[in-house]
Amino acid sequence: MDLPELAGIATYPDAARIGFSVDENVRRLLRFHWVERRLMAILVAHLTSEPVWEAKCAFALHQWQSAEHVDALRERIAEMRNPVPHLDAPPDSALDTFLDQVDAADTLTGVYGVLYPALADAYRNHIARTNPLVDYPTRRILRHALMDIEEAIAWGAGRGAPSAHLHAYLAAAGGIAGDAVPVAISLDAPRSPHHDFHPRRDDRFHGQYNFEFAPHLVYNMPDVPADERNLALLCKRALEMDVPEMMASFLTQRSDQPWEFYRDYSRQLWDEARHAMMGTVALEARGIDWKRDIPLNVSFALRLNLHATPIERQVMLYAIEQSLMPGETGKRYEYETAIAAGDALSAHFHDYDWADEVLHAQIGRRMLKREGISSDEARERAKEIHEKTWTALEQYRSLDVQHDWWPAFVQKALGKESCARARPALNIFSE
């Protein structure tokens, strides 16, 4: 029948060659796993203070892809060795020192200019050298990871400066796989990573400290027509980048949690960034210059990152997710608002936004169980956290004019006067 042999994964001669032993395979995979785990953490730690919106979006995506790679590698390592090797500590101090230097470097240079290309080379080498039949599961994992990594490299191509410092530390670690002969060179003094959780916007944006954000109220005001409420929803979605900016802080500062903690919240962080992108896509489709016309303030991440503890930020996140579940005000209502407005794109986006929030509520419940906090306790604590951190915003209000931009924006976007000129005071917690 002239069908390819061996299910098409290799020829008989190729499958007959000796590849890595199980011991050598596991040794390498432990290093790959640690690199991917640190890569995820580095991208998360630098997302909040990164001012360029497009970089925030990419960091959010790429950190989740690394989390997915980590999960697959952990499972593969556990399949090959019992007892499972220790996965929550660096397999080699020199490798970890190199990763510290990546963390301390400019992110575009360290991650996209040095680490990603080195990791891609290591994966290609492993795929080429391991036996394609006996080690097919590993090859499949690495091939899928390599597709993500090559896309990340393409995104960051040419945007980072060369770094002899990082290449020297990588050489001293024997490369990503640890199979290169360490180069005997004099290393510069190691640099210390610095993580800043004060959220920032680049100079295309304005009003980042203008905390008057009418869409938080307008989207569910009963006397406001659907088209204006839908416009408010799109602005809220664009502002949703403030959730990843907040989540990044507790993911970084809570460094002693089980892997599942980081895996779950990594997914939610990416989802929240994706929701912000949905909002910007819908606004772009309407011809709205959202960077200039909407003051995408930093109040949510600012007040929680700098004025609440890491566990308080998690509790607040859980309470917000629960507040989005009721049908009369939550995600079903938002979807129905877009339908009522006749906005098919907004409805499409809010349909998926709603689906994501179901997952996020599950993640929140797992968090509460892990921390031993009841749902009622979380809701009560969230009220206190909100009041405390909302009050803390007073010290930042003088940094920007507190301006009600909504009426002029509605006139420009919808060509009519706003029906929500009179609104209650803004002191709510919402996403």
C-alpha positions as CSV (number, residue, x, y, z in Angstrom):
1,M,0.0,0.0,0.0
2,D,3.1,2.2,0.1
3,L,2.2,3.7,3.5
4,P,4.9,5.5,5.5
5,E,6.6,3.2,8.0
6,L,6.6,3.7,11.8
7,A,3.4,5.9,11.7
8,G,5.4,8.4,9.7
9,I,7.5,9.6,12.6
10,A,10.8,8.2,11.4
11,T,12.4,5.8,8.9
12,Y,13.7,2.5,10.1
13,P,17.4,3.6,9.9
14,D,16.6,6.8,11.8
15,A,14.7,5.0,14.5
16,A,17.7,2.5,14.9
17,R,20.1,5.2,16.0
18,I,21.0,5.6,19.7
19,G,19.8,8.8,21.2
20,F,19.8,10.1,24.7
21,S,19.6,7.7,27.6
22,V,16.7,8.2,30.0
23,D,19.1,9.6,32.6
24,E,20.6,12.1,30.1
25,N,17.1,13.0,28.8
26,V,15.8,13.8,32.3
27,R,18.9,15.8,33.1
28,R,18.3,18.0,30.1
29,L,14.6,18.3,30.6
30,L,15.1,19.4,34.2
31,R,17.1,22.3,32.9
32,F,14.6,23.1,30.2
33,H,11.8,23.0,32.8
34,W,13.7,25.4,35.0
35,V,14.5,27.8,32.2
36,E,10.8,27.9,31.1
37,R,9.7,28.4,34.7
38,R,12.1,31.3,35.3
39,L,11.2,32.8,31.9
40,M,7.5,32.9,32.8
41,A,8.4,34.5,36.2
42,I,10.7,37.1,34.5
43,L,8.0,38.2,32.0
44,V,5.4,38.4,34.8
45,A,7.6,40.4,37.1
46,H,8.3,43.1,34.4
47,L,4.8,43.4,33.0
48,T,3.5,46.0,35.4
49,S,6.3,48.6,35.1
50,E,6.7,48.1,31.3
51,P,5.2,51.3,29.8
52,V,4.7,50.1,26.2
53,W,1.3,48.7,25.8
54,E,2.3,46.3,23.0
55,A,5.0,44.8,25.2
56,K,2.6,44.3,28.0
57,C,0.4,42.3,25.7
58,A,3.3,40.2,24.5
59,F,4.6,39.5,28.0
60,A,1.2,38.4,29.1
61,L,1.0,35.9,26.2
62,H,4.5,34.6,26.3
63,Q,4.5,34.0,30.1
64,W,1.4,31.8,29.7
65,Q,3.0,29.9,26.9
66,S,6.0,29.2,29.1
67,A,3.6,28.0,31.9
68,E,2.1,25.6,29.4
69,H,5.6,24.3,28.5
70,V,6.5,23.9,32.1
71,D,3.3,21.9,32.8
72,A,4.1,19.5,29.9
73,L,7.8,19.1,30.9
74,R,6.8,18.4,34.5
75,E,4.5,15.6,33.3
76,R,7.1,14.2,30.9
77,I,9.8,14.1,33.6
78,A,7.4,12.4,36.0
79,E,6.7,9.7,33.4
80,M,10.3,8.8,33.1
81,R,11.5,8.8,36.7
82,N,10.1,7.5,40.0
83,P,10.5,9.0,42.5
84,V,10.1,12.3,40.5
85,P,13.2,14.5,40.7
86,H,12.8,17.7,42.7
87,L,11.2,20.2,40.3
88,D,10.9,23.3,42.5
89,A,14.6,24.2,42.8
90,P,17.3,25.0,40.2
91,P,19.1,22.0,38.8
92,D,22.3,24.0,38.5
93,S,23.4,27.2,40.3
94,A,25.3,28.5,37.3
95,L,22.2,28.2,35.1
96,D,20.1,30.0,37.7
97,T,22.7,32.8,38.0
98,F,22.5,33.3,34.2
99,L,18.7,33.5,34.5
100,D,19.1,36.1,37.3
101,Q,21.2,38.2,34.9
102,V,18.4,37.9,32.3
103,D,16.0,39.1,35.0
104,A,18.2,42.0,35.7
105,A,18.7,43.0,32.1
106,D,16.4,45.1,29.8
107,T,13.6,42.6,29.1
108,L,13.7,42.9,25.3
109,T,17.5,42.3,25.3
110,G,17.6,39.6,28.0
111,V,14.5,37.6,27.1
112,Y,14.0,38.2,23.4
113,G,17.6,38.9,22.3
114,V,19.4,36.2,24.3
115,L,17.3,33.7,26.2
116,Y,14.6,32.8,23.6
117,P,17.2,32.2,20.8
118,A,19.4,30.1,23.1
119,L,16.3,28.1,24.2
120,A,15.2,27.6,20.6
121,D,18.7,26.3,19.7
122,A,18.6,23.9,22.7
123,Y,15.2,22.5,21.7
124,R,16.2,22.0,18.0
125,N,19.4,20.2,19.1
126,H,17.4,17.9,21.5
127,I,14.8,17.1,18.8
128,A,17.6,16.3,16.3
129,R,19.6,14.1,18.7
130,T,17.0,12.1,20.7
131,N,15.7,8.9,19.2
132,P,12.5,9.8,17.3
133,L,10.7,6.6,18.2
134,V,11.5,5.9,21.9
135,D,11.4,9.5,22.8
136,Y,8.5,10.7,20.6
137,P,6.6,12.2,23.6
138,T,9.5,14.5,24.4
139,R,10.0,15.5,20.7
140,R,6.3,16.4,20.4
141,I,6.4,18.6,23.6
142,L,9.5,20.4,22.4
143,R,8.3,20.8,18.8
144,H,5.1,22.5,20.0
145,A,7.0,24.7,22.5
146,L,9.4,25.6,19.7
147,M,6.5,27.0,17.6
148,D,5.6,29.3,20.4
149,I,9.2,30.3,21.0
150,E,9.9,31.1,17.3
151,E,6.8,33.3,17.2
152,A,8.1,35.1,20.3
153,I,11.5,35.6,18.7
154,A,9.9,37.0,15.6
155,W,7.9,39.4,17.7
156,G,11.0,40.7,19.5
157,A,13.4,40.5,16.6
158,G,15.8,43.4,16.4
159,R,14.4,45.2,19.5
160,G,17.1,44.2,22.0
161,A,20.7,45.3,22.1
162,P,23.6,42.7,22.0
163,S,24.7,41.6,25.4
164,A,28.2,40.2,25.9
165,H,27.4,40.1,29.7
166,L,24.5,37.7,29.2
167,H,26.3,35.5,26.7
168,A,29.3,35.2,29.0
169,Y,27.0,34.0,31.9
170,L,25.3,31.6,29.5
171,A,28.6,30.1,28.4
172,A,29.7,29.8,32.0
173,A,26.6,27.7,32.7
174,G,27.4,25.3,29.8
175,G,24.5,26.6,27.7
176,I,20.8,26.0,28.2
177,A,21.2,22.2,28.1
178,G,24.4,22.1,30.1
179,D,26.3,20.1,27.5
180,A,28.7,22.8,26.3
181,V,32.1,23.0,27.8
182,P,32.0,26.0,30.2
183,V,34.2,28.8,28.8
184,A,36.9,29.9,31.2
185,I,36.4,33.7,31.0
186,S,36.3,36.4,33.6
187,L,32.7,37.3,34.3
188,D,31.5,40.8,35.1
189,A,30.0,41.2,38.6
190,P,26.5,39.8,38.7
191,R,23.7,42.3,38.5
192,S,20.7,42.2,40.9
193,P,17.1,42.0,39.4
194,H,14.7,44.8,40.3
195,H,10.9,44.5,40.2
196,D,8.8,47.6,40.3
197,F,5.0,47.2,40.6
198,H,4.0,50.8,40.0
199,P,2.0,50.5,36.8
200,R,3.1,52.7,33.9
201,R,1.8,53.8,30.5
202,D,3.9,55.2,27.6
203,D,3.7,58.8,26.4
204,R,0.9,58.0,23.8
205,F,-1.5,57.8,26.8
206,H,-2.7,60.5,29.1
207,G,-4.7,60.7,32.3
208,Q,-3.2,57.7,34.0
209,Y,-3.8,59.3,37.3
210,N,-7.2,60.7,36.4
211,F,-9.4,58.3,38.4
212,E,-12.7,59.6,37.0
213,F,-13.7,56.6,34.9
214,A,-17.4,56.9,34.2
215,P,-17.7,53.6,32.3
216,H,-17.6,51.8,35.6
217,L,-21.0,53.2,36.4
218,V,-22.5,53.9,33.0
219,Y,-22.4,50.3,31.7
220,N,-25.3,49.2,34.0
221,M,-27.3,52.5,34.5
222,P,-30.9,51.5,33.7
223,D,-31.9,54.8,32.1
224,V,-29.0,54.9,29.6
225,P,-29.6,53.4,26.1
226,A,-27.8,50.2,25.1
227,D,-25.4,51.9,22.6
228,E,-23.9,54.1,25.3
229,R,-23.8,51.3,27.8
230,N,-22.0,49.1,25.2
231,L,-19.5,51.9,24.6
232,A,-18.8,52.0,28.3
233,L,-18.3,48.2,28.3
234,L,-15.7,48.5,25.5
235,C,-13.8,51.2,27.5
236,K,-13.9,48.9,30.6
237,R,-12.5,46.0,28.6
238,A,-9.6,48.2,27.3
239,L,-8.9,49.3,30.9
240,E,-8.7,45.6,31.9
241,M,-5.0,45.6,31.5
242,D,-5.0,46.8,35.1
243,V,-5.8,43.3,36.2
244,P,-2.6,41.7,34.8
245,E,-0.7,44.7,36.2
246,M,-2.1,43.8,39.6
247,M,-1.8,40.0,39.3
248,A,1.8,40.2,38.3
249,S,2.7,41.6,41.7
250,F,1.3,38.8,43.8
251,L,2.5,36.2,41.4
252,T,6.0,37.5,41.9
253,Q,5.9,38.3,45.6
254,R,4.4,35.0,46.6
255,S,7.4,32.9,45.7
256,D,6.7,29.9,47.9
257,Q,3.5,28.6,46.4
258,P,3.0,25.2,44.7
259,W,3.4,25.1,40.9
260,E,-0.4,24.9,40.4
261,F,-0.8,28.3,41.9
262,Y,1.4,29.9,39.2
263,R,-0.1,27.8,36.4
264,D,-3.6,28.7,37.2
265,Y,-3.0,32.4,37.7
266,S,-0.7,32.5,34.7
267,R,-3.7,31.5,32.6
268,Q,-6.0,34.1,34.2
269,L,-3.4,36.8,33.7
270,W,-3.2,36.1,30.0
271,D,-7.0,36.0,29.8
272,E,-7.3,39.4,31.4
273,A,-4.8,40.9,29.0
274,R,-6.7,39.3,26.1
275,H,-9.9,41.0,27.4
276,A,-8.1,44.3,27.3
277,M,-7.0,43.6,23.7
278,M,-10.6,42.7,22.8
279,G,-11.6,46.1,24.0
280,T,-9.0,47.9,22.0
281,V,-9.8,45.9,18.9
282,A,-13.5,46.8,19.1
283,L,-12.6,50.5,19.7
284,E,-10.2,50.4,16.7
285,A,-12.9,48.9,14.6
286,R,-15.0,52.0,15.4
287,G,-12.2,54.3,14.4
288,I,-11.7,55.5,18.0
289,D,-8.2,56.6,19.0
290,W,-8.4,54.8,22.4
291,K,-4.9,55.7,23.4
292,R,-5.6,59.4,23.1
293,D,-9.3,59.6,23.8
294,I,-9.7,57.3,26.8
295,P,-7.7,58.0,30.0
296,L,-6.8,54.4,30.8
297,N,-5.8,55.1,34.4
298,V,-3.7,52.8,36.7
299,S,-5.8,53.2,39.8
300,F,-6.7,49.5,40.4
301,A,-3.2,48.1,40.2
302,L,-1.7,51.1,41.8
303,R,-3.7,51.0,44.9
304,L,-3.6,47.3,45.4
305,N,0.1,46.7,44.5
306,L,1.4,49.5,46.7
307,H,-1.2,49.6,49.5
308,A,-2.4,45.9,50.0
309,T,-0.6,42.7,50.9
310,P,-0.2,40.0,48.2
311,I,-2.9,37.8,49.8
312,E,-5.2,40.8,50.0
313,R,-4.8,41.3,46.3
314,Q,-5.9,37.7,45.7
315,V,-8.9,38.1,47.9
316,M,-9.9,41.3,46.1
317,L,-9.5,39.5,42.7
318,Y,-11.7,36.6,43.9
319,A,-14.4,39.0,45.2
320,I,-14.5,40.8,41.9
321,E,-14.8,37.6,39.9
322,Q,-17.7,36.6,42.1
323,S,-19.4,40.0,41.6
324,L,-19.4,39.2,37.8
325,M,-21.5,36.1,38.1
326,P,-25.1,37.5,38.8
327,G,-27.1,37.5,35.6
328,E,-28.7,41.0,36.2
329,T,-25.3,42.8,36.5
330,G,-22.6,40.4,35.5
331,K,-21.2,38.8,32.4
332,R,-24.6,37.6,31.0
333,Y,-25.9,41.2,31.3
334,E,-22.8,42.6,29.5
335,Y,-23.3,40.1,26.7
336,E,-27.0,41.0,26.4
337,T,-26.1,44.7,26.4
338,A,-23.9,44.2,23.4
339,I,-26.7,42.3,21.7
340,A,-29.2,45.1,22.5
341,A,-26.8,47.6,21.0
342,G,-26.7,45.7,17.8
343,D,-22.9,45.5,18.0
344,A,-22.0,42.0,16.7
345,L,-18.3,42.3,17.4
346,S,-18.8,43.5,21.0
347,A,-21.3,40.6,21.5
348,H,-18.7,38.1,20.1
349,F,-16.0,39.4,22.4
350,H,-18.3,39.5,25.5
351,D,-19.5,36.0,24.8
352,Y,-15.9,34.8,25.2
353,D,-15.2,37.2,28.0
354,W,-18.1,35.6,29.9
355,A,-16.8,32.1,29.2
356,D,-13.4,33.1,30.6
357,E,-14.9,34.4,33.8
358,V,-16.4,31.0,34.5
359,L,-12.9,29.6,34.5
360,H,-11.6,32.4,36.7
361,A,-14.3,31.8,39.3
362,Q,-13.1,28.2,39.5
363,I,-9.5,29.4,39.9
364,G,-10.6,31.7,42.7
365,R,-12.4,29.0,44.5
366,R,-9.2,26.8,44.4
367,M,-7.3,29.8,45.8
368,L,-9.7,30.1,48.7
369,K,-9.5,26.4,49.5
370,R,-5.7,26.6,49.4
371,E,-5.6,29.5,51.7
372,G,-8.3,28.3,54.1
373,I,-10.5,31.3,53.5
374,S,-14.3,31.0,53.2
375,S,-16.3,32.7,50.5
376,D,-18.1,34.9,53.0
377,E,-14.8,35.8,54.7
378,A,-13.4,36.7,51.3
379,R,-16.3,39.0,50.5
380,E,-16.1,40.8,53.9
381,R,-12.3,41.2,53.7
382,A,-12.6,42.5,50.1
383,K,-14.9,45.4,51.3
384,E,-12.3,46.4,53.9
385,I,-9.4,46.1,51.3
386,H,-11.3,48.2,48.8
387,E,-12.1,51.0,51.3
388,K,-8.5,51.1,52.5
389,T,-6.9,51.1,49.1
390,W,-9.5,53.5,47.6
391,T,-8.6,56.0,50.3
392,A,-4.9,55.6,49.5
393,L,-5.5,56.9,46.0
394,E,-6.0,60.4,47.4
395,Q,-2.2,60.9,47.5
396,Y,-2.0,60.4,43.7
397,R,-4.9,62.5,42.5
398,S,-2.8,65.7,42.3
399,L,-0.7,64.0,39.6
400,D,-3.4,64.5,37.0
401,V,-6.5,66.7,36.5
402,Q,-9.5,64.8,37.7
403,H,-11.7,65.4,34.7
404,D,-15.0,63.9,33.6
405,W,-14.1,63.1,30.0
406,W,-17.2,60.9,29.3
407,P,-19.7,63.4,27.9
408,A,-17.3,64.7,25.3
409,F,-16.2,61.2,24.4
410,V,-19.8,60.0,23.9
411,Q,-20.4,63.0,21.6
412,K,-17.4,62.2,19.6
413,A,-17.9,58.4,19.4
414,L,-21.7,58.2,19.1
415,G,-22.5,61.7,17.7
416,K,-25.0,62.5,20.4
417,E,-25.1,63.8,24.0
418,S,-24.5,61.4,26.8
419,C,-27.6,60.2,28.7
420,A,-25.4,59.6,31.8
421,R,-24.3,63.1,32.7
422,A,-25.7,62.7,36.2
423,R,-24.1,59.8,37.9
424,P,-23.5,58.6,41.5
425,A,-20.0,59.1,43.0
426,L,-17.4,56.6,41.8
427,N,-16.4,54.4,44.7
428,I,-16.9,50.9,43.6
429,F,-14.8,47.9,43.0
430,S,-15.1,46.5,39.5
431,E,-13.0,44.9,36.9
